Amino acid sequence: MQPKIVPRNMTGPRDASRPLTHINTASFAWWMMKRGTGEGASAMMSFANKVIVITGASEGIGAELARQLASEKPKLVLAARRLEALQAVVVQCEAAGAEAIAVRCDVGVEADCKALADSAVARFGRIDILINNAGITGHGRLEDVSDFRWYEALMRVNYMGSVWCTRYALAELKRSKGLVVGIPGYTAKVGMPERTALTASKSAQAGFLEALRSELAGTGVDVTVVFPTVVATDIRRHGYGADGKLGGKIGLKEEGAMPVDDCARRIIEAMRGRKRELLMNARAKIVPWLKLFAPKMVESMARAYLKKD
């Protein structure tokens, strides 16, 4: 006779009309945080001779990813709008042992995204990894915005840029059973006040990548989605203000920002393991689950990141 198994926190038969969602949500969230989100292939990837396309590679996370990957001697296709800055990163990567080319590309322009994929294949014959890193930001209260063209610009670059680059690289990625990487950032997990345009565009990017992962099941192509919090780069200094002008106020507290080299190292390790998702620390892992039962607390935490005027 088998013993009767009674689930934890239930003292009698479960009321069938009562949803299962009442069962210890906090414990489930903690279990998920400890479990992590690495469900990719068990074998660790080598980047030697891999053809890796990186958008937004002239500075910040993109440039640092290129420099750190270079020591493993991949073939790098580095893309950005500022060709001169991009060429400087190419020189650094070549000095570390990689083959590298610079391709001028504005990911907010569909034709540029197609030309980027074509350039990679023309030079190296294939694409193994696509890193959708390019992005722009903006800061401002909705009530202070009168010209919404910069909202549209964020959507084109942050969302459609990933769509277009991925679409035009997809045939090659399927042939190589490659990897798509996207870096929406933590605003795709938690809506940030005074960053409504950024939150919307990054949430769209994250949703696209997560849906694509399911769509590509069985093809051998994996999708890694990365959600860094505040990273010590200059991206916020190049962003839009509420008036639609570039170089608006930074708006976020930057004390304790993650060093860009640390961020890049963690992304590379997630790529190496072909992980589904990367959250950078314990707090980042627990907050999405905290939203289920303490949403006002999460909103308060988001507001605490804002600088006081």
C-alpha positions as CSV (number, residue, x, y, z in Angstrom):
1,M,0.0,0.0,0.0
2,Q,1.5,3.3,-1.0
3,P,1.6,6.1,1.6
4,K,-0.7,9.1,1.0
5,I,1.3,12.1,-0.1
6,V,0.0,15.4,1.2
7,P,1.4,18.5,-0.4
8,R,3.2,21.0,1.8
9,N,1.1,23.8,3.3
10,M,-2.1,21.7,2.7
11,T,-3.7,20.1,5.7
12,G,-6.5,18.3,3.9
13,P,-7.9,17.6,0.5
14,R,-7.6,20.5,-1.9
15,D,-10.7,22.4,-2.8
16,A,-11.0,21.9,-6.5
17,S,-12.5,25.3,-6.9
18,R,-9.5,27.0,-5.4
19,P,-6.7,27.9,-7.9
20,L,-3.3,26.4,-7.4
21,T,-1.7,29.9,-7.4
22,H,-2.4,30.2,-3.7
23,I,0.3,27.6,-2.8
24,N,3.3,29.4,-1.3
25,T,4.1,31.9,-4.1
26,A,7.1,33.2,-2.1
27,S,8.7,29.8,-1.8
28,F,8.2,29.1,-5.5
29,A,9.8,32.4,-6.4
30,W,12.8,31.6,-4.2
31,W,13.1,28.2,-5.8
32,M,13.1,29.7,-9.2
33,M,15.7,32.3,-8.3
34,K,18.0,29.5,-6.9
35,R,17.3,27.3,-9.9
36,G,18.4,29.9,-12.3
37,T,17.5,30.1,-16.0
38,G,20.3,28.3,-17.7
39,E,18.5,25.6,-19.7
40,G,20.7,25.7,-22.8
41,A,22.9,23.0,-24.2
42,S,25.1,21.2,-21.7
43,A,28.3,21.5,-23.8
44,M,30.2,24.7,-23.4
45,M,30.7,26.6,-26.6
46,S,34.1,27.5,-28.0
47,F,34.3,30.8,-29.9
48,A,37.4,29.9,-31.9
49,N,36.7,30.5,-35.6
50,K,33.1,31.3,-35.0
51,V,31.7,34.1,-37.1
52,I,30.2,36.6,-34.6
53,V,28.2,39.6,-35.6
54,I,27.9,42.4,-32.9
55,T,25.8,45.5,-33.4
56,G,26.5,48.6,-31.4
57,A,30.1,47.6,-31.2
58,S,31.8,51.0,-31.3
59,E,31.6,51.5,-27.5
60,G,30.1,50.3,-24.3
61,I,29.0,46.7,-23.9
62,G,29.3,45.9,-27.6
63,A,33.0,47.0,-27.8
64,E,33.8,45.2,-24.6
65,L,32.2,42.0,-25.8
66,A,34.3,42.2,-29.0
67,R,37.6,42.8,-27.0
68,Q,37.0,39.9,-24.6
69,L,35.9,37.5,-27.3
70,A,38.9,38.4,-29.5
71,S,41.4,36.4,-27.4
72,E,39.6,33.2,-28.5
73,K,40.4,34.0,-32.2
74,P,36.9,34.3,-33.6
75,K,35.9,36.1,-36.9
76,L,34.2,39.3,-35.7
77,V,31.8,41.4,-37.8
78,L,31.5,44.7,-35.8
79,A,28.7,47.1,-36.7
80,A,27.8,50.6,-35.6
81,R,27.0,54.0,-37.0
82,R,30.3,55.7,-36.1
83,L,32.9,54.0,-38.4
84,E,36.0,55.7,-37.0
85,A,35.3,54.5,-33.4
86,L,34.4,51.1,-34.8
87,Q,37.8,50.9,-36.6
88,A,39.6,51.5,-33.4
89,V,37.8,48.5,-31.8
90,V,38.7,46.4,-34.9
91,V,42.4,47.3,-34.3
92,Q,42.2,46.2,-30.7
93,C,40.5,42.9,-31.6
94,E,43.0,42.1,-34.3
95,A,45.9,42.8,-31.9
96,A,44.3,40.2,-29.5
97,G,44.3,37.5,-32.3
98,A,40.8,37.8,-33.9
99,E,40.0,38.5,-37.5
100,A,37.7,41.5,-37.6
101,I,35.9,43.8,-40.0
102,A,34.0,47.0,-39.4
103,V,30.6,47.5,-41.1
104,R,28.8,50.9,-40.9
105,C,25.2,50.1,-39.9
106,D,22.3,52.0,-38.5
107,V,20.0,49.2,-37.2
108,G,17.1,51.6,-37.4
109,V,17.4,51.3,-41.2
110,E,16.2,47.9,-42.6
111,A,18.5,48.1,-45.6
112,D,21.5,48.5,-43.3
113,C,20.5,45.4,-41.4
114,K,20.3,43.3,-44.5
115,A,23.6,44.7,-45.8
116,L,25.2,43.7,-42.5
117,A,24.2,40.1,-42.8
118,D,25.3,40.1,-46.5
119,S,28.7,41.6,-45.5
120,A,29.3,38.9,-42.9
121,V,28.5,36.1,-45.3
122,A,30.5,37.7,-48.2
123,R,33.6,38.0,-46.0
124,F,33.5,34.9,-43.8
125,G,31.0,32.6,-45.5
126,R,28.5,32.1,-42.7
127,I,27.1,33.5,-39.4
128,D,27.4,31.5,-36.2
129,I,26.3,34.1,-33.5
130,L,24.3,37.3,-33.8
131,I,24.5,39.7,-30.8
132,N,21.7,42.3,-31.0
133,N,23.4,44.9,-28.7
134,A,22.7,48.2,-30.5
135,G,20.3,50.5,-28.6
136,I,19.4,54.0,-27.7
137,T,17.7,55.4,-24.5
138,G,15.6,58.3,-23.5
139,H,14.5,60.0,-20.2
140,G,11.5,62.2,-19.5
141,R,8.1,62.3,-17.9
142,L,5.3,61.6,-20.4
143,E,3.5,64.9,-19.5
144,D,6.6,66.8,-20.7
145,V,6.7,65.1,-24.1
146,S,5.1,66.9,-27.1
147,D,7.1,65.5,-30.0
148,F,6.9,61.7,-30.0
149,R,9.3,61.1,-32.9
150,W,12.0,60.0,-30.4
151,Y,9.6,57.4,-29.0
152,E,9.3,56.0,-32.6
153,A,13.1,56.2,-32.9
154,L,13.6,54.1,-29.8
155,M,11.1,51.5,-31.1
156,R,12.9,51.3,-34.5
157,V,16.4,50.9,-33.1
158,N,15.7,48.8,-29.9
159,Y,13.0,46.6,-31.3
160,M,12.9,46.7,-35.1
161,G,16.7,46.7,-35.3
162,S,16.7,43.3,-33.6
163,V,13.9,42.1,-35.8
164,W,15.6,43.1,-39.0
165,C,19.1,41.9,-38.1
166,T,17.8,38.6,-36.9
167,R,15.6,38.1,-39.9
168,Y,18.4,38.7,-42.4
169,A,20.8,36.5,-40.5
170,L,18.3,33.7,-39.8
171,A,19.0,31.4,-42.7
172,E,22.7,31.4,-41.9
173,L,22.0,30.9,-38.2
174,K,19.8,27.9,-39.0
175,R,22.5,26.4,-41.2
176,S,25.2,26.8,-38.5
177,K,22.8,25.8,-35.6
178,G,23.9,29.1,-34.2
179,L,22.9,31.5,-31.4
180,V,20.9,34.7,-31.3
181,V,21.7,37.0,-28.3
182,G,19.6,40.1,-27.3
183,I,20.3,42.6,-24.6
184,P,17.0,44.3,-23.7
185,G,18.2,45.3,-20.2
186,Y,16.2,45.2,-17.0
187,T,13.6,47.7,-18.1
188,A,12.1,44.8,-20.0
189,K,11.4,43.1,-16.7
190,V,10.4,46.1,-14.5
191,G,8.8,49.3,-15.9
192,M,10.9,52.3,-15.1
193,P,9.3,55.7,-14.4
194,E,10.4,58.5,-16.7
195,R,11.5,55.8,-19.1
196,T,8.2,54.9,-20.7
197,A,9.6,54.9,-24.3
198,L,12.7,52.8,-23.3
199,T,10.6,50.3,-21.3
200,A,8.1,49.8,-24.1
201,S,10.8,49.3,-26.8
202,K,12.9,47.0,-24.7
203,S,9.9,45.0,-23.6
204,A,9.0,44.6,-27.3
205,Q,12.6,43.4,-28.0
206,A,12.5,40.9,-25.1
207,G,9.0,39.6,-26.2
208,F,10.2,39.2,-29.8
209,L,13.2,37.1,-28.7
210,E,11.3,34.9,-26.3
211,A,8.6,34.2,-29.0
212,L,11.4,33.5,-31.5
213,R,13.0,31.0,-29.2
214,S,9.8,29.0,-29.2
215,E,9.4,29.4,-32.9
216,L,12.9,28.0,-33.5
217,A,12.5,25.0,-31.3
218,G,14.0,21.9,-33.0
219,T,16.1,23.9,-35.5
220,G,19.3,23.9,-33.4
221,V,19.2,27.7,-33.0
222,D,19.3,28.9,-29.4
223,V,18.2,32.4,-28.1
224,T,19.9,34.0,-25.1
225,V,18.2,37.1,-23.6
226,V,20.2,39.3,-21.3
227,F,18.8,41.7,-18.7
228,P,21.6,43.8,-17.2
229,T,20.6,46.5,-14.7
230,V,22.6,49.8,-14.6
231,V,26.0,49.3,-16.4
232,A,28.8,51.9,-16.4
233,T,28.6,53.0,-20.0
234,D,28.0,56.3,-21.8
235,I,24.7,55.2,-23.3
236,R,22.6,57.4,-21.0
237,R,24.7,60.5,-22.0
238,H,23.7,60.0,-25.6
239,G,20.0,59.5,-25.0
240,Y,17.0,61.6,-25.7
241,G,15.5,64.1,-23.3
242,A,11.7,64.8,-23.0
243,D,12.2,67.6,-25.6
244,G,13.5,65.1,-28.2
245,K,17.0,66.4,-28.1
246,L,20.0,64.1,-27.8
247,G,22.2,64.4,-24.7
248,G,19.3,64.8,-22.3
249,K,19.7,64.4,-18.5
250,I,20.9,61.0,-17.3
251,G,18.1,60.6,-14.7
252,L,19.3,57.4,-13.1
253,K,21.5,57.0,-10.1
254,E,24.8,55.5,-11.3
255,E,26.4,54.8,-8.0
256,G,27.2,51.1,-7.8
257,A,26.8,50.6,-11.6
258,M,28.2,47.3,-12.9
259,P,31.6,47.7,-14.6
260,V,31.2,47.1,-18.3
261,D,34.0,44.5,-18.3
262,D,32.1,42.5,-15.6
263,C,28.9,42.7,-17.6
264,A,30.5,41.5,-20.8
265,R,32.2,38.6,-19.0
266,R,28.9,37.4,-17.7
267,I,27.2,37.7,-21.1
268,I,30.0,35.7,-22.7
269,E,29.7,32.9,-20.1
270,A,25.9,32.8,-20.8
271,M,26.6,32.6,-24.5
272,R,29.2,29.8,-23.9
273,G,26.5,27.8,-22.1
274,R,23.8,28.8,-24.6
275,K,21.6,29.9,-21.7
276,R,18.0,31.0,-22.3
277,E,18.2,34.0,-20.0
278,L,20.8,36.0,-18.0
279,L,19.9,38.0,-14.9
280,M,22.9,39.6,-13.3
281,N,22.3,39.1,-9.6
282,A,20.0,37.7,-6.9
283,R,18.0,40.8,-6.6
284,A,17.4,40.9,-10.4
285,K,16.2,37.3,-10.2
286,I,13.7,37.7,-7.4
287,V,12.1,41.0,-8.4
288,P,10.0,39.6,-11.3
289,W,8.5,37.1,-8.9
290,L,8.1,39.8,-6.2
291,K,5.9,41.6,-8.7
292,L,3.3,38.8,-8.3
293,F,2.5,39.5,-4.7
294,A,4.1,42.9,-3.8
295,P,3.8,45.0,-7.0
296,K,3.8,48.3,-5.1
297,M,7.1,47.4,-3.5
298,V,8.6,46.8,-6.9
299,E,7.3,50.1,-8.2
300,S,8.9,51.8,-5.1
301,M,12.2,50.1,-5.8
302,A,12.1,51.3,-9.4
303,R,11.4,54.9,-8.3
304,A,14.4,54.7,-6.0
305,Y,16.7,54.4,-9.0
306,L,15.8,57.9,-10.1
307,K,18.1,60.8,-9.4
308,K,16.6,63.7,-7.3
309,D,16.5,66.9,-9.3
